[in-house]
Structure formats: C-alpha cells, structure tokens
Amino acid sequence: QEGAMEAPCIKAYHEEEERYSRLILEYHNTKQRKKICKKVSNMIEKYHIVPFTTVTPKDGKNGEYSLEFRDDYDRKSGDFFEDLIHSLGVEHCEME
C-alpha cells in the first residue's frame, strides 16, 4: 500500500559564512510543508527578524524551504535556526 507509507522526516542543511547564514529544510508532504510554514511564522514573531524565504516545490509533495539571513551582524540567525530545527523535531542538521 503506497498511501500507508510514512514520509521521510524533514531534513535540514545549514550553510554559514561571514554575516551570511542559510538553512534549507526539505519536506516530503503537504503536512510537513505547512508545519514548516507555521513554525517559521512563530520564529519571526519570537525573534523579530525575517529571513529571505524561498519555497521550491520539486513535485506535488516534495520540496525545499530556504531561509537566508544576509548581513547577520548580530548573529541572531543561530538562535532562530536552532529554535526552528528543535520545534520541527529535526534530529540532525547537515553542515555544508
């Protein structure tokens, strides 16, 4: 039964350079996409910073959320991303 298969977990990839930080979250179904969207909104309210956000669907179910902070002098993105990853239940984040 194809419908009964559980989707893979949300995957996270983090990239950081001087004053630039990006987190990519891979989702595998609509439920995960909506969960990411909701949690990102919560983090924006909590931290009062807004990342450049790009959502790139790969097909009907899978896609990527890319969250970027440019000119991150205060390094606020670290707490934002850490809190976001934790709230999504992501257990492992790849560093790029």
C-alpha positions as CSV (number, residue, x, y, z in Angstrom):
1,Q,0.0,0.0,0.0
2,E,1.6,3.1,-1.2
3,G,-0.6,5.5,0.7
4,A,0.2,3.9,4.0
5,M,4.0,4.6,3.7
6,E,5.2,7.2,6.1
7,A,7.0,10.2,4.6
8,P,10.7,10.6,5.4
9,C,11.5,13.1,8.2
10,I,12.2,16.8,7.4
11,K,15.9,17.2,6.6
12,A,17.9,20.2,7.4
13,Y,21.0,21.6,5.8
14,H,22.9,24.6,7.2
15,E,25.4,26.9,5.5
16,E,27.3,29.7,7.1
17,E,29.8,32.3,6.0
18,E,30.7,35.7,7.5
19,R,27.5,37.6,8.1
20,Y,25.5,35.1,6.0
21,S,23.6,32.1,7.1
22,R,21.2,29.8,5.3
23,L,19.0,26.9,6.4
24,I,17.4,24.6,3.9
25,L,14.6,22.4,5.1
26,E,13.5,19.5,2.8
27,Y,9.8,18.5,3.2
28,H,8.2,15.4,1.8
29,N,4.4,16.1,2.1
30,T,1.9,18.9,2.4
31,K,1.6,18.4,6.2
32,Q,5.4,18.9,6.6
33,R,5.3,22.0,4.3
34,K,2.5,23.6,6.4
35,K,4.3,22.7,9.6
36,I,7.5,24.4,8.5
37,C,5.5,27.5,7.3
38,K,3.7,27.8,10.7
39,K,6.9,27.3,12.7
40,V,8.8,29.9,10.6
41,S,6.0,32.4,11.3
42,N,6.3,31.6,15.1
43,M,10.0,32.2,15.0
44,I,9.6,35.5,13.1
45,E,7.2,36.7,15.9
46,K,9.5,35.4,18.6
47,Y,12.8,36.8,17.3
48,H,11.5,39.9,15.4
49,I,13.7,39.1,12.4
50,V,12.6,38.0,9.0
51,P,14.7,35.7,6.8
52,F,14.7,35.8,3.0
53,T,12.4,32.8,2.3
54,T,12.2,30.8,-0.9
55,V,9.9,27.7,-1.3
56,T,10.8,25.5,-4.2
57,P,8.4,22.6,-4.9
58,K,10.1,19.6,-6.5
59,D,6.8,17.8,-7.3
60,G,3.4,17.6,-5.8
61,K,4.7,16.5,-2.4
62,N,8.4,17.2,-2.0
63,G,10.2,20.5,-1.9
64,E,12.6,22.8,-0.1
65,Y,12.2,25.8,2.2
66,S,15.3,28.0,2.0
67,L,15.7,30.6,4.8
68,E,18.6,33.1,4.5
69,F,19.9,35.9,6.6
70,R,22.2,38.3,4.9
71,D,24.3,40.9,6.8
72,D,23.7,39.0,10.1
73,Y,25.9,41.2,12.2
74,D,24.2,40.2,15.5
75,R,24.3,36.5,14.7
76,K,20.6,36.3,15.5
77,S,20.1,33.6,12.9
78,G,21.8,31.0,15.0
79,D,19.2,31.1,17.7
80,F,16.4,31.5,15.1
81,F,17.6,28.4,13.2
82,E,18.3,26.3,16.3
83,D,14.9,27.0,17.8
84,L,13.2,26.3,14.4
85,I,15.0,23.0,14.0
86,H,14.2,21.9,17.5
87,S,10.5,23.0,17.2
88,L,10.2,20.9,14.0
89,G,11.7,17.8,15.7
90,V,14.6,17.6,13.3
91,E,17.2,15.4,14.9
92,H,20.2,16.0,12.6
93,C,21.3,19.0,10.6
94,E,24.0,18.7,7.9
95,M,26.6,21.4,7.7
96,E,27.5,22.5,4.2
